[in-house]
Amino acid sequence: MIATLIATVALSIDMTPLERAIWKVESNCRTGEIWGDNHTSAGAFQIGKPYFTDSKIKGKWPDAVFDLDTSVLCFRAYMDRYAKPHRIPEGMTKAEAMARMQSAVMPTCQVLEAFTPKTHPRGAVN
């Protein structure tokens, strides 16, 4: 289902499976002017102003995150800064840690469900 929705949106960058799962959970793979959390988060990835500012992506919040590519780049920049090995608990994959870092505005379990194979309770995520 995610692949079908993604096929209808023209992206200039490729998303990872985790990014596609976050997009699915946050906005049901919608794009454009999307508001959430009482207008404190915006865009396809539901990015708040402090998150956007911290990512150091150029542009002005919220307009910049209404663009899907910019939302993905913002997520990547934020995770490049914070998803460091010393911040990931032992036994947790980097993808799970990233989903949990993003979970201030979304349910981690939904992202992991959308992202992980159903063969193992925690899935084989990298």
FINUMAR-650653 format. One line per field, with one value per atom (N, C-alpha, C): x, y, z; residue in three letters. Coordinates in Angstrom, 1 decimal. Last residue first. Example, Ala and Ser with C-alpha at 12.3 -4.5 7.8 and 13.67 -1.06 7.14 Angstrom:
<rs>
u (12.8,13.7,12.9,13.2,12.3,13.2) $
v (-2.2,-1.1,0.0,-5.7,-4.5,-3.3) $
w (7.1,7.1,7.9,7.8,7.8,7.8) $
r (ser,ser,ser,ala,ala,ala) $
</rs>
This chain:
<rs>
u (17.5,18.9,19.0,15.3,15.5,17.0,13.5,14.9,15.2,11.2,11.6,13.1,10.2,10.9,11.3,8.9,8.2,8.8,9.2,9.8,9.1,7.8,8.4,8.9,7.0,6.1,6.6,9.5,8.9,8.0,8.8,9.4,8.7,7.2,8.6,9.1,4.8,4.8,6.2,5.8,4.9,4.9,7.2,7.9,7.1,5.2,6.2,6.9,3.7,3.1,4.1,5.4,5.0,4.4,5.7,6.8,6.3,3.5,3.6,4.7,4.9,4.2,4.4,6.3,5.1,4.4,8.3,7.7,6.4,9.5,8.2,7.6,12.0,10.9,9.6,13.3,13.6,12.6,12.1,11.8,12.2,13.2,11.8,11.4,15.9,15.5,14.0,15.9,16.2,15.8,15.2,14.3,14.6,17.5,16.2,15.2,19.5,19.5,18.2,18.2,18.7,18.7,19.3,18.3,19.0,21.4,20.3,19.2,21.9,22.4,21.2,20.6,20.7,21.2,22.3,21.4,21.6,24.2,22.8,21.8,26.5,26.5,25.1,25.8,26.0,25.9,23.4,24.8,24.8,21.2,21.2,22.6,21.7,21.3,21.3,22.5,23.0,22.8,21.1,22.6,23.2,18.5,19.0,20.6,18.5,18.2,18.8,18.9,19.8,19.7,16.6,17.9,19.0,14.5,14.6,16.0,15.2,15.1,15.3,14.8,16.1,16.2,12.0,12.9,14.3,11.1,10.8,11.7,12.0,12.6,12.3,10.3,11.8,12.4,7.7,8.1,9.6,7.0,7.6,8.1,6.4,5.2,5.7,8.7,8.3,7.1,8.7,9.7,9.3,6.6,6.5,7.5,6.8,6.4,6.5,10.2,9.2,7.9,12.2,11.4,10.3,15.6,14.2,13.5,17.9,17.6,16.1,18.3,17.9,17.5,18.9,19.8,19.5,17.6,18.1,19.1,16.6,17.7,18.4,14.4,15.5,16.8,12.8,13.2,14.5,12.4,13.0,13.6,11.0,12.3,13.1,8.6,9.6,10.9,8.0,7.8,8.9,6.8,8.0,7.6,5.3,4.8,6.0,6.0,6.6,6.2,4.5,4.3,4.9,3.6,4.2,4.0,4.1,3.6,4.2,3.1,3.9,3.2,1.3,2.7,3.6,-1.4,-0.6,0.8,-2.2,-2.7,-1.8,-0.9,-0.6,-1.0,-0.7,-1.0,-0.6,-1.2,-1.0,-1.4,0.0,-0.6,-0.3,0.3,0.1,-0.7,2.0,1.5,1.3,0.9,1.9,1.2,0.4,0.0,1.1,0.8,1.5,0.9,-0.2,-0.9,-0.4,1.4,0.4,-0.3,2.7,2.6,1.5,2.8,2.2,1.9,4.1,2.8,2.1,6.5,5.6,4.1,7.6,7.3,6.3,7.9,7.0,6.6,9.7,8.4,7.4,11.9,11.3,9.9,12.4,12.0,11.3,13.1,11.9,11.5,14.2,14.5,13.1,13.4,13.3,13.6,15.2,14.7,14.6,14.2,15.1,14.4,12.2,13.5,14.5,9.0,10.1,11.4,5.7,7.0,8.1,3.4,4.0,5.4,2.5,1.7,2.3,4.1,4.2,3.4,3.3,4.5,4.6,1.0,0.9,2.1,2.2,1.2,1.1,3.8,4.5,3.5,1.9,2.8,3.4,0.8,0.0,0.9) $
v (-2.3,-1.9,-0.4,-4.8,-3.5,-3.1,-7.2,-7.2,-5.8,-7.3,-7.2,-7.1,-7.8,-6.5,-6.3,-10.3,-9.3,-7.9,-11.4,-11.3,-10.2,-11.2,-12.5,-12.5,-8.9,-9.5,-10.8,-6.3,-7.5,-8.1,-2.8,-4.1,-5.2,-0.5,-0.6,-2.1,-0.4,-0.2,-0.5,-0.9,-1.9,-1.7,1.4,0.1,-0.9,3.2,3.3,2.0,2.4,2.4,2.5,2.7,1.4,1.3,5.5,4.7,3.3,7.9,6.7,5.8,11.3,10.2,8.9,13.3,13.7,12.5,12.0,13.0,13.5,10.1,9.8,10.8,10.4,11.1,11.0,8.6,10.0,10.9,6.2,6.7,8.2,6.1,6.1,6.7,5.8,7.0,7.2,3.3,4.5,5.8,1.7,1.8,3.1,2.1,2.5,2.6,1.0,2.5,2.9,-1.3,-0.9,0.6,-2.1,-1.4,-1.1,-3.2,-4.1,-3.4,-0.2,-1.6,-2.5,2.8,1.8,0.5,5.4,4.2,3.2,7.3,7.6,6.4,6.4,6.5,6.9,6.6,5.3,5.4,9.2,8.7,7.4,10.8,9.4,8.8,13.6,13.1,11.5,14.3,15.1,14.3,12.7,12.7,13.4,13.5,12.2,12.1,16.0,15.9,14.6,15.3,16.2,16.1,13.6,13.1,14.0,15.5,14.3,13.7,17.3,17.8,16.6,15.6,16.2,16.7,15.2,14.1,14.6,17.9,17.1,16.0,18.4,19.1,18.4,16.6,16.4,17.2,17.8,16.4,16.2,20.9,20.2,18.9,21.9,21.5,20.8,22.8,21.4,20.9,25.5,24.6,23.1,26.7,26.6,25.5,27.2,25.8,25.6,27.7,26.8,27.6,28.5,29.0,28.0,27.5,27.7,28.2,24.8,26.2,26.3,23.0,23.0,24.4,22.5,23.5,23.4,21.1,20.3,21.2,23.0,22.2,21.4,23.9,24.8,24.0,21.6,22.2,23.1,21.4,20.3,20.8,23.8,23.5,22.4,23.4,24.5,24.2,19.9,21.1,22.1,17.9,18.5,19.8,15.8,16.5,17.0,14.9,14.2,14.9,16.6,15.1,14.4,19.5,18.8,17.3,20.3,20.6,19.7,21.2,20.4,20.5,22.8,22.9,22.0,22.7,23.6,23.8,20.5,21.8,22.9,18.3,18.7,20.1,19.4,18.5,19.1,20.1,20.6,19.5,20.3,19.4,19.9,21.2,21.9,21.0,18.4,19.7,20.3,14.9,16.0,17.3,11.7,13.0,13.9,9.4,9.6,10.8,9.7,8.8,9.0,11.2,11.9,11.0,9.5,10.9,11.5,6.9,7.1,8.6,7.4,6.8,7.1,8.6,9.3,8.8,6.4,7.6,8.5,4.6,4.3,5.5,6.0,5.8,5.4,6.0,7.3,7.1,3.2,3.9,5.2,2.7,2.1,2.8,6.0,4.7,4.1,7.7,7.5,6.1,9.5,8.2,8.2,12.7,11.9,10.6,13.9,14.0,13.2,12.4,12.8,12.9,12.7,12.8,13.3,10.3,11.5,11.6,7.8,8.9,10.3,6.0,6.1,7.3,6.1,6.8,7.0,4.5,5.9,6.7,2.0,2.6,4.1,1.6,1.7,2.4,1.3,2.4,2.7,-1.2,0.0,1.3) $
w (10.5,10.6,10.9,11.9,11.3,11.5,12.0,11.7,11.0,14.9,13.5,13.3,17.3,17.1,15.7,16.7,17.5,17.3,13.4,14.7,15.4,11.0,11.4,12.8,9.8,10.8,11.4,9.5,9.1,10.2,10.2,10.4,9.8,9.5,9.0,9.1,10.8,9.4,8.7,13.4,12.8,11.3,13.9,13.8,13.2,13.8,12.9,12.7,16.0,14.7,13.6,18.1,17.8,16.4,18.3,17.8,17.4,17.5,18.2,17.6,17.4,16.8,17.6,18.7,17.9,17.2,19.8,20.6,20.0,18.2,18.8,19.7,17.1,16.4,17.2,18.7,18.8,18.1,17.8,19.2,19.4,15.3,15.4,16.8,16.1,15.3,15.4,17.4,18.1,17.4,15.2,16.3,17.1,13.6,13.1,14.2,15.2,14.9,14.4,17.6,16.3,16.1,20.9,20.0,18.7,22.4,21.9,21.1,24.2,23.8,23.5,22.9,23.9,23.4,21.4,21.1,22.2,21.8,22.2,22.0,20.6,22.1,22.7,17.8,18.5,20.1,17.2,17.3,18.1,16.2,16.3,16.2,15.9,17.2,17.3,13.3,14.5,15.8,11.7,11.6,12.8,12.4,12.9,12.7,11.2,12.7,13.2,8.6,9.2,10.7,8.1,8.0,8.7,8.5,9.3,9.3,6.4,7.8,8.7,4.2,4.4,5.9,4.4,4.5,4.8,4.1,5.3,5.5,1.5,2.6,3.9,0.1,0.0,1.2,0.7,1.1,1.1,1.9,0.8,1.3,4.3,3.5,2.2,5.4,5.6,5.0,4.6,4.1,4.3,6.1,4.7,4.1,8.8,8.4,6.9,8.7,9.1,9.2,5.9,7.0,7.4,5.1,4.8,6.1,5.6,5.1,4.8,8.5,7.1,6.8,11.2,10.4,8.9,13.1,11.9,11.1,14.8,15.2,14.1,13.3,13.6,14.0,13.4,12.1,12.3,16.1,15.4,14.1,16.7,17.3,16.6,14.9,14.7,15.4,14.0,14.8,14.5,11.5,12.1,12.8,10.0,11.2,12.0,7.5,8.7,10.0,5.9,5.8,6.9,7.9,6.8,6.9,11.4,10.1,9.0,14.7,13.8,12.4,16.0,16.5,15.6,15.6,14.8,15.3,17.2,17.5,16.8,15.9,17.2,17.5,12.4,13.5,14.8,9.0,10.3,11.3,5.7,6.7,8.1,2.7,3.9,4.9,1.2,1.2,2.6,1.2,1.1,1.1,2.8,2.2,2.1,4.2,2.9,2.1,6.6,5.7,4.3,8.3,7.4,6.5,10.1,10.4,9.6,8.9,10.2,10.5,6.4,6.5,7.8,7.2,6.4,6.5,8.6,9.3,8.5,6.4,7.5,8.3,4.8,4.3,5.4,6.6,6.2,5.7,6.6,7.8,7.5,3.9,4.4,5.7,2.6,3.2,3.6,-0.5,0.9,1.4,-2.9,-2.5,-1.0,-4.2,-3.5,-3.1,-5.5,-6.2,-5.4,-6.1,-5.2,-6.0,-6.8,-7.5,-6.4,-5.9,-5.5,-6.2,-6.5,-7.0,-6.7,-5.3,-6.7,-7.2,-2.6,-3.0,-4.5,-2.8,-2.4,-2.8,-3.4,-4.3,-4.0,-1.2,-2.5,-3.5,0.8,0.8,-0.5,0.0,0.0,0.0) $
r (asn,asn,asn,val,val,val,ala,ala,ala,gly,gly,gly,arg,arg,arg,pro,pro,pro,his,his,his,thr,thr,thr,lys,lys,lys,pro,pro,pro,thr,thr,thr,phe,phe,phe,ala,ala,ala,glu,glu,glu,leu,leu,leu,val,val,val,gln,gln,gln,cys,cys,cys,thr,thr,thr,pro,pro,pro,met,met,met,val,val,val,ala,ala,ala,ser,ser,ser,gln,gln,gln,met,met,met,arg,arg,arg,ala,ala,ala,met,met,met,ala,ala,ala,glu,glu,glu,ala,ala,ala,lys,lys,lys,thr,thr,thr,met,met,met,gly,gly,gly,glu,glu,glu,pro,pro,pro,ile,ile,ile,arg,arg,arg,his,his,his,pro,pro,pro,lys,lys,lys,ala,ala,ala,tyr,tyr,tyr,arg,arg,arg,asp,asp,asp,met,met,met,tyr,tyr,tyr,ala,ala,ala,arg,arg,arg,phe,phe,phe,cys,cys,cys,leu,leu,leu,val,val,val,ser,ser,ser,thr,thr,thr,asp,asp,asp,leu,leu,leu,asp,asp,asp,phe,phe,phe,val,val,val,ala,ala,ala,asp,asp,asp,pro,pro,pro,trp,trp,trp,lys,lys,lys,gly,gly,gly,lys,lys,lys,ile,ile,ile,lys,lys,lys,ser,ser,ser,asp,asp,asp,thr,thr,thr,phe,phe,phe,tyr,tyr,tyr,pro,pro,pro,lys,lys,lys,gly,gly,gly,ile,ile,ile,gln,gln,gln,phe,phe,phe,ala,ala,ala,gly,gly,gly,ala,ala,ala,ser,ser,ser,thr,thr,thr,his,his,his,asn,asn,asn,asp,asp,asp,gly,gly,gly,trp,trp,trp,ile,ile,ile,glu,glu,glu,gly,gly,gly,thr,thr,thr,arg,arg,arg,cys,cys,cys,asn,asn,asn,ser,ser,ser,glu,glu,glu,val,val,val,lys,lys,lys,trp,trp,trp,ile,ile,ile,ala,ala,ala,arg,arg,arg,glu,glu,glu,leu,leu,leu,pro,pro,pro,thr,thr,thr,met,met,met,asp,asp,asp,ile,ile,ile,ser,ser,ser,leu,leu,leu,ala,ala,ala,val,val,val,thr,thr,thr,ala,ala,ala,ile,ile,ile,leu,leu,leu,thr,thr,thr,ala,ala,ala,ile,ile,ile,met,met,met) $
</rs>
